[in-house]
Amino acid sequence: MASWWRVFPRAARRYPWPTNLLLYAGLFSAGDALQQQLRGGPADWRRAPRTVLVKVLCDQTVGGPIALSAFYVGMDILQGKDDIFLDLKQKFWNTYKTGLMYWPFVQLTNFSLVPVHWRTAYTGLCGFLWATFLCFSQQSGDGTVKSVFIFFHRKEVGDRPPEK
Ligand SMILES: *[C@@H]1O[C@H](CO)[C@@H](O)[C@H](O)[C@H]1NC(C)=O
């Protein structure tokens, strides 16, 4: 019987996008659940603006870089790349900067505009979008939003190299 650690790398090579998304979504939810567990249940963020700012800051300076590095190196390992640090080296800063524009926005809107009972769904959706972007960056992009537009533009004009 095939074990998951044999099946997974094979699936990751054959279906990189869905597998990556699944993995990331799992890690993302696990992280959020763990955080709530450690805090002893969902906190009332509305009454603690300082705590929110600290959380945003911590996520961007500690959590974000760790998660990004784990993602790029982990994916390279699963896909059996020769240099498992290559994607990390080439794309980390771009991706980090994109995340820096995205996540604080998501978190602050989460805490200030989104009603409590919608927050899980809202951050889940934002996490899903981010996961899609990460997987794209690992496969075909370079961590910038611009690379997404270039990619789809090329598709539209029929994969011709950009003319200058
Ligand atoms: C959104 O808010 C909920 C609780 O109000 C919190 O548990 C969750 O961590 C927040 N999500 C993000 C990404 O900050």
The ligand as a Tripos MOL2 file, in Angstrom:
@<TRIPOS>MOLECULE
LIG
   14    14     1     0     0
SMALL
NO_CHARGES

@<TRIPOS>ATOM
      1 C1         -9.9060   37.8950   12.0270 C.3       1 LIG1
      2 O1        -10.6150   38.0490   13.2470 O.3       1 LIG1
      3 C2        -10.7380   36.8710   14.0510 C.3       1 LIG1
      4 C3        -11.5150   37.1480   15.3270 C.3       1 LIG1
      5 O2        -12.2290   38.2850   15.3620 O.3       1 LIG1
      6 C4         -9.3740   36.3420   14.4460 C.3       1 LIG1
      7 O3         -9.5060   35.1340   15.1810 O.3       1 LIG1
      8 C5         -8.5700   36.0710   13.1880 C.3       1 LIG1
      9 O4         -7.2610   35.6650   13.5520 O.3       1 LIG1
     10 C6         -8.5040   37.3350   12.3250 C.3       1 LIG1
     11 N1         -7.7950   37.0130   11.0990 N.am      1 LIG1
     12 C7         -6.6740   37.6310   10.7340 C.2       1 LIG1
     13 C8         -6.0360   37.1690    9.4680 C.3       1 LIG1
     14 O5         -6.1770   38.5310   11.3570 O.2       1 LIG1
@<TRIPOS>BOND
     1     1     2 1
     2     1    10 1
     3     2     3 1
     4     3     4 1
     5     3     6 1
     6     4     5 1
     7     6     7 1
     8     6     8 1
     9     8     9 1
    10     8    10 1
    11    10    11 1
    12    11    12 1
    13    12    13 1
    14    12    14 2
@<TRIPOS>SUBSTRUCTURE
     1 LIG1         1 GROUP 0 **** ****
